[in-house]
Amino acid sequence: MDLGSDAGAVARRLERRKDGRDLLAALAVALFAFFVLVVSTTLAAPGPVLAKGELPAEVAALVGAATLVVLIGTRILAGDRRDDAELARLGLGNWLPEAGRADFEDDLAGLRARGRRSLFIAGVWVWALAGCAALSGANSGGAEAETGTEALATVVTVADARVGVEYRVDGVSRTAQLTPEPGATHSVGQVVSVVYDPARPQDVRFAAGREESSSPIPLLAVLTGIAYVVLRITVVQALHCRRLDRAVRRTGWRRAAVTVTRGAGRNRRNLLDFEVRYRDGSSITLNGTERTRHAAALAERPDRLVWIGGWGPDMVVLFPAGAVGERPHAMSACAPGTRRD
């Protein structure tokens, strides 16, 4: 699909399209995390709590969510290749000078480490939330923790802190005197749940109130919300770092002088803008896409020596070692317009 010939407009369209794919990927991973929590809760709950076909259905949903993540990841890779082809059609000269290319290895170590760290954090959160859900399921047992056969009984007497109940075992009516739980109240004619040992039907006790046990659904909702926020940040950041690394590998670096300023407008007041001047006299304005604690140090001196790589929405400003620390410092940026000769 031809997106047009205006390089700046095409770059902005591609950036919006990439943001949509990243959001879809984060939603898919959050959906997968939700089913991990549901299955973990089900498997961790003690006792015979699974309805017929419940576990296969949950496992199928988990596999389906994982398949969705794989499919979306495949579409992201295909979309990135299409975007690269579209930008290549427009030509690198829209963002970088043709001459003066340089390639060196110690370039994006910080961004690559950030991408790996994001993926690691995402994986840790998924399994940590699964562990929390499993503990919730294990601790919400109530009647599920009971051993034996559960049956319904009718209260026939209430006297002297003892409750007489009548229940049936294999069609035979039985009675027993039980001690109620502290604070529990019973009345004659009330239907209650009891648990008895099939081998010794006379051994009977009140069943722990299943309706009183805490439901894991509210916890699952909270954990899923946390998972979405964390995965939205970490997955999108990892994908963005991957695109930056690929773009710079394709274009190499161009030497330039940059003046760093605070972003204009309320939405960009915590971000940086870069006025870039290349060695051939051309220039370009870049918008930073990330906050940095080094903003004051970077903005204190104009015409700072840097290296510029990438294209369109995936550009990088690389400050040499000594600018803000002992190692080179790479910052992501996007180009709202094209290079000015």
C-alpha atoms as one frame of an Amber mdcrd trajectory, in Angstrom:
protein
   0.000   0.000   0.000   1.402   3.354  -1.060   1.223   5.731   1.896   2.256
   8.763  -0.147   5.409  10.600  -1.155   5.634  13.121   1.728   8.339  11.503
   3.857   7.358  13.315   7.054   3.667  12.447   6.701   4.499   8.816   5.907
   6.761   8.601   8.962   3.979   9.935  11.192   1.484   7.442   9.752   3.922
   4.595  10.310   4.499   5.723  13.887   0.755   5.650  14.617   0.498   2.242
  12.999   3.372   0.905  15.106   1.752   2.284  18.256  -1.423   0.371  17.368
   0.505  -2.873  16.864   2.362  -2.395  20.143  -0.906  -1.807  22.002  -2.423
  -4.923  20.435   0.636  -6.950  21.477   0.363  -5.704  25.074  -3.358  -6.582
  25.147  -2.625 -10.084  23.846   0.073 -10.689  26.454  -2.232  -9.350  29.199
  -4.964 -11.751  28.000  -2.470 -14.603  28.167  -1.481 -13.517  31.683  -5.159
 -13.486  32.701  -5.630 -17.098  31.627  -2.395 -18.034  33.405  -3.934 -16.577
  36.577  -7.256 -18.388  36.061  -5.645 -21.781  35.431  -3.194 -21.284  38.321
  -6.080 -20.521  40.685  -8.035 -23.558  39.511  -5.136 -25.971  39.840  -4.064
 -24.620  43.230  -7.510 -24.897  44.834  -7.573 -28.061  46.983 -10.313 -30.644
  46.829 -12.774 -31.675  44.122 -13.652 -28.167  42.852 -13.448 -28.743  39.092
 -16.709 -29.013  37.215 -16.939 -31.493  34.363 -14.933 -30.160  31.427 -13.775
 -27.073  33.325 -10.052 -27.809  33.314  -9.865 -28.755  29.599 -11.777 -25.566
  28.763  -9.373 -23.417  30.787  -6.306 -25.105  29.296  -7.773 -24.617  25.808
  -8.314 -20.916  26.572  -4.722 -20.649  27.813  -3.382 -22.287  24.644  -5.616
 -20.039  22.545  -4.297 -16.921  24.271  -0.698 -18.087  23.775  -1.448 -18.734
  20.091  -2.878 -15.222  19.829   0.356 -13.781  21.241   2.395 -15.736  18.671
   0.157 -14.633  15.803   0.319 -10.975  16.823   4.085 -11.235  17.212   4.281
 -12.619  13.673   2.137  -9.763  12.376   4.386  -7.253  14.163   7.448  -8.681
  12.414   5.686  -8.587   9.046   4.488  -5.025   9.681   7.986  -3.894  10.615
   9.328  -5.309   7.352   6.645  -3.471   5.378   7.440  -0.235   7.194  11.136
  -0.638   6.437  10.341  -1.165   2.759   8.131   1.942   2.707  10.800   4.091
   4.349  13.475   2.648   2.046  11.308   3.643  -0.930  11.364   7.244   0.277
  15.127   7.145   0.778  17.402   7.733   3.776  18.314  11.150   2.448  15.090
  12.491   3.967  16.594  12.059   7.459  20.361  11.427   7.136  23.042  12.831
   4.796  24.278  10.411   2.180  27.955  10.901   3.076  29.770  10.412   6.350
  28.349   7.046   7.380  30.142   5.366  10.292  29.593   1.943  11.891  30.897
   0.925  15.265  29.917  -1.727  17.779  29.739   0.144  21.074  26.620   2.031
  20.056  23.256   0.803  21.402  24.389  -1.268  24.373  22.155   0.741  26.701
  19.054   0.390  24.523  19.655  -3.321  23.983  20.066  -3.849  27.717  16.846
  -1.917  28.297  14.978  -4.151  25.843  16.277  -7.332  27.468  15.428  -5.953
  30.896  11.887  -5.155  29.749  11.337  -8.702  28.492  12.743 -10.138  31.712
  10.476  -7.932  33.847   7.445  -8.930  31.759   8.202 -12.639  32.242   8.822
 -12.246  35.969   5.525 -10.380  36.419   3.533 -13.040  34.562   4.848 -15.848
  36.734   4.760 -13.788  39.926   1.101 -12.974  39.325   0.447 -16.641  38.549
   2.024 -17.535  41.894  -0.181 -15.002  43.699  -3.259 -16.465  42.010  -2.176
 -19.967  42.979  -1.759 -18.936  46.628  -5.176 -17.304  46.495  -6.705 -20.506
  45.174  -4.922 -22.584  47.809  -6.122 -20.313  50.608  -9.731 -19.989  49.435
 -10.577 -23.591  49.992 -13.507 -23.420  52.450 -15.602 -26.481  51.745 -13.198
 -27.440  48.971 -10.619 -28.344  51.605 -12.959 -30.877  53.142 -12.385 -34.600
  52.610 -15.315 -36.945  52.332 -18.742 -36.773  50.748 -20.861 -33.671  51.046
 -24.612 -33.982  51.604 -27.565 -31.826  52.575 -29.044 -32.222  56.050 -32.045
 -30.803  57.871 -31.786 -29.326  61.359 -34.209 -31.208  63.624 -33.182 -29.990
  67.090 -31.263 -27.071  68.573 -30.441 -27.391  72.290 -27.528 -26.956  74.699
 -25.082 -25.726  72.050 -25.714 -28.872  70.051 -27.477 -29.133  66.731 -29.310
 -32.297  65.718 -29.321 -32.944  61.972 -30.937 -35.561  59.764 -29.214 -36.627
  56.539 -29.423 -39.527  54.106 -26.678 -41.945  53.075 -27.494 -44.308  50.207
 -31.190 -43.775  50.788 -30.929 -44.481  54.536 -31.875 -41.693  56.936 -29.386
 -40.957  59.709 -29.236 -38.461  62.565 -26.333 -36.929  64.422 -25.617 -34.330
  67.085 -23.069 -31.765  65.890 -21.268 -28.838  67.467 -21.716 -25.698  65.342
 -18.927 -23.268  64.489 -18.519 -20.326  66.897 -20.966 -17.587  65.999 -23.063
 -19.788  63.720 -26.827 -19.813  64.332 -29.233 -22.579  63.327 -32.965 -23.077
  63.494 -35.192 -26.121  63.234 -36.008 -26.903  59.607 -32.919 -25.180  58.252
 -31.062 -27.005  55.451 -27.291 -27.189  55.981 -24.336 -28.909  54.338 -22.546
 -31.718  56.119 -19.596 -33.920  55.203 -19.413 -37.620  56.125 -16.908 -40.409
  55.630 -18.344 -42.972  53.166 -16.610 -45.767  55.085 -18.029 -44.536  58.418
 -21.258 -42.625  57.646 -21.750 -41.918  61.345 -18.647 -39.703  61.279 -20.220
 -36.462  60.143 -19.467 -32.792  60.594 -20.611 -29.445  59.314 -19.093 -28.540
  55.929 -17.089 -25.334  55.848 -19.342 -22.737  54.260 -18.435 -22.579  50.596
 -20.453 -19.471  50.220 -18.410 -17.873  52.951 -15.047 -18.594  51.393 -13.382
 -15.699  49.698 -13.804 -15.612  45.931 -10.622 -15.252  43.867 -12.454 -13.237
  41.197 -11.792  -9.774  42.761  -8.127 -10.675  43.220  -7.937 -11.906  39.632
  -9.421  -8.623  38.419  -6.857  -6.587  40.379  -3.957  -8.780  39.263  -5.092
  -8.606  35.634  -5.211  -4.805  35.841  -1.701  -4.738  37.286  -0.533  -7.183
  34.614  -1.929  -5.015  31.835  -0.213  -1.847  33.106   3.137  -3.579  33.607
   3.001  -5.508  30.341   1.800  -2.444  28.430   4.953  -0.628  29.524   7.505
  -3.445  29.312   6.331  -5.153  26.116   5.978  -1.889  24.189   9.383  -0.712
  25.416  11.030  -3.992  24.383   9.475  -3.784  20.892  10.548  -0.152  20.546
  14.145  -0.916  21.538  14.195  -3.744  18.990  13.034  -1.397  16.203  15.626
   1.228  17.131  18.410  -1.342  17.081  17.299  -2.630  13.675  16.978   0.879
  12.211  20.478   1.935  13.291  21.985  -1.293  11.992  20.401  -0.468   8.631
  21.487   3.184   8.409  24.702   3.427  10.406  25.615   6.701  12.139  26.114
  10.282  10.957  28.148  12.790  12.939  26.293  15.954  13.946  26.050  18.793
  16.439  22.900  18.990  18.535  21.298  21.598  20.753  19.021  20.047  23.380
  15.920  21.956  24.506  12.898  21.223  26.632   9.871  20.046  24.689   7.316
  22.684  23.716   3.733  22.325  24.899   2.138  20.758  27.930   2.326  17.213
  26.568   6.085  17.443  25.956   7.287  19.513  28.876   9.004  16.486  30.443
  10.625  15.408  27.167  13.494  16.776  25.105  13.756  18.147  21.581  16.919
  18.027  19.488  17.960  20.623  16.927  20.437  18.668  14.801  22.989  20.160
  12.395  24.932  17.732  10.214  28.475  18.281   8.982  27.281  19.006   5.422
  25.262  21.982   6.677  21.822  20.336   6.576  19.654  20.165   9.685  16.661
  18.363  11.137  14.453  18.692  14.221  13.917  15.548  16.319  11.428  14.998
  19.130  12.662  12.899  22.031  10.358  10.039  23.075  11.645   9.266  26.572
  12.270  11.042  29.838  15.824  11.233  31.134  17.326  12.271  34.428  20.195
  13.839  32.446  17.995  16.540  30.872  19.692  19.424  32.681  23.204  18.210
  31.867  22.370  17.672  28.195  20.679  21.052  27.767  23.378  23.137  29.432
  25.604  23.419  26.354  24.544  23.992  22.687  26.129  22.337  19.641  27.117
  19.206  21.525  28.850  16.526  19.424  26.629  13.478  18.849  25.956  10.670
  16.387  22.557  10.304  14.670  21.170   7.003  13.364  17.896   5.490  12.200
  15.081   6.978  10.155  11.613   8.477  10.439   9.884   7.397  13.672  12.852
   5.239  14.781  15.839   7.526  15.255  18.543   7.580  17.922  20.689  10.389
  19.282  23.903   8.913  20.669  25.899  11.076  23.072  29.555  10.024  23.409
  31.124   8.850  26.630  31.632  11.722  29.043  28.517  13.658  28.056  26.439
  12.308  30.960  28.591   9.481  32.287  31.412   7.117  31.509  29.510   5.244
  28.790  27.799   6.419  25.568  24.203   7.451  26.194  21.590   6.682  23.507
  18.210   8.429  23.437  15.311   7.508  21.167  13.663  10.158  19.011  11.319
  10.575  16.080  11.461  12.984  13.150   8.237  15.025  12.732   9.641  16.421
   9.480  12.410  15.796   7.002  15.996  17.012   6.679  16.485  20.629   5.618
  19.349  21.372   3.222
